[in-house]
């Protein structure tokens, strides 16, 4: 009986794994990149927000978005620590001048990045004095 169970497990493991497409919201677009002395940072938004219903990428689509979950990449490859991705809450200020990045999983205060680009501090460890480019859906 043991051998039959083992044979069944081996047969199941030999089959190709079926993967389901995770859906439109899983496709991400880089909309902003920043570079500090110690690391590079990138902000990603779901395709459904960048393209919305008109099928065209547009800064105005992003500036009109409701608060949403996106991704923040902290590129530490220069320090041989890789490029981890973490979920972040992204929103736009009421005056449409700032992209607000809330690193809620780390407990950092929200970072306000000027949509036209500027210098910001993401955290005190790697993301200080990061120079960010303008909000850009064509990167």
C-alpha positions in Angstrom: 0.0 0.0 0.0 2.9 2.4 0.8 4.4 1.8 -2.6 1.1 2.5 -4.4 0.8 5.9 -2.5 4.4 6.8 -3.3 3.8 5.9 -7.0 0.7 8.1 -7.1 2.6 11.1 -5.6 5.5 10.6 -8.1 3.0 10.5 -11.0 1.3 13.7 -9.8 4.6 15.5 -9.4 5.6 14.5 -13.0 2.5 16.3 -14.5 3.0 19.9 -15.6 1.7 22.5 -13.1 -1.4 24.4 -14.2 -1.1 28.1 -13.8 -4.0 30.5 -13.9 -3.5 34.0 -15.3 -3.8 36.2 -12.3 -5.8 38.8 -14.1 -5.4 42.4 -15.4 -4.5 43.9 -12.1 -1.4 41.8 -11.7 0.3 43.4 -14.7 2.3 46.3 -13.4 3.8 49.4 -15.1 6.7 51.4 -13.7 5.4 55.0 -13.3 8.2 56.6 -11.4 11.9 55.8 -10.6 14.2 57.4 -8.1 17.9 57.2 -7.3 19.6 57.8 -4.0 23.2 57.4 -2.9 22.7 53.9 -1.7 19.8 52.5 -3.8 17.3 52.9 -6.6 13.6 53.0 -6.0 10.8 52.3 -8.4 7.0 52.7 -8.2 4.6 50.4 -10.0 0.9 50.7 -10.6 -1.6 48.1 -12.0 -2.2 48.2 -15.8 -5.9 48.8 -15.2 -5.2 52.2 -13.6 -2.6 53.3 -16.2 -4.7 52.4 -19.2 -8.3 52.6 -17.7 -11.1 52.2 -20.1 -9.8 54.2 -23.0 -6.9 51.8 -23.6 -4.3 54.6 -23.7 -1.7 55.2 -21.1 -2.1 58.6 -19.6 -0.8 60.6 -16.7 -4.3 62.0 -16.2 -5.5 58.4 -15.6 -3.1 58.2 -12.7 -3.8 61.6 -11.3 -7.5 60.7 -11.2 -7.0 57.3 -9.5 -8.5 56.4 -6.2 -6.1 55.2 -3.5 -4.8 51.8 -4.6 -2.2 49.1 -3.9 0.8 49.2 -6.0 4.4 48.0 -5.7 7.6 49.6 -4.5 10.9 48.2 -5.6 14.0 48.9 -3.5 17.0 48.0 -5.7 19.9 47.0 -3.5 21.8 45.0 -6.0 24.8 47.3 -5.6 25.0 46.2 -2.0 24.4 42.6 -3.1 21.0 42.4 -1.4 18.8 42.0 -4.4 15.7 43.9 -5.5 12.7 43.2 -3.2 9.2 44.3 -4.0 6.7 45.3 -1.4 3.1 46.4 -1.6 2.4 50.1 -1.0 -0.7 52.3 -0.8 -0.5 54.8 -3.6 -2.7 57.9 -3.8 -2.6 61.4 -5.3 -2.8 64.6 -3.2 -6.0 66.6 -3.6 -4.2 69.3 -5.6 -2.7 66.6 -8.0 0.8 67.7 -7.3 2.1 64.7 -5.3 2.1 61.0 -5.6 1.9 59.7 -2.0 3.6 56.4 -1.3 2.6 54.7 2.0 5.0 51.9 2.9 2.4 50.5 5.4 4.2 47.2 5.8 7.3 48.9 7.1 5.5 51.5 9.2 7.3 54.4 7.6 5.5 57.8 7.3 4.1 58.4 3.8 6.4 59.8 1.2 5.1 62.7 -1.0 6.8 62.7 -4.4 6.2 65.7 -6.7 4.6 64.4 -9.9 7.0 66.6 -11.8 10.0 65.0 -10.0 12.1 66.1 -7.1 14.2 65.0 -4.1 12.6 63.0 -1.4 13.4 60.7 1.6 11.8 57.3 1.6 13.4 56.1 4.8 16.5 56.8 6.8 18.3 53.6 5.9 18.6 53.5 2.1 16.2 56.0 0.6 17.5 59.4 1.7 17.9 62.3 -0.8 16.5 60.2 -3.6 16.2 62.1 -6.8 12.9 61.1 -8.5 12.0 61.7 -12.1 8.6 62.9 -13.2 5.6 60.7 -13.2 5.9 58.8 -16.5 3.8 56.0 -18.0 6.1 55.5 -20.9 9.3 54.3 -19.1 
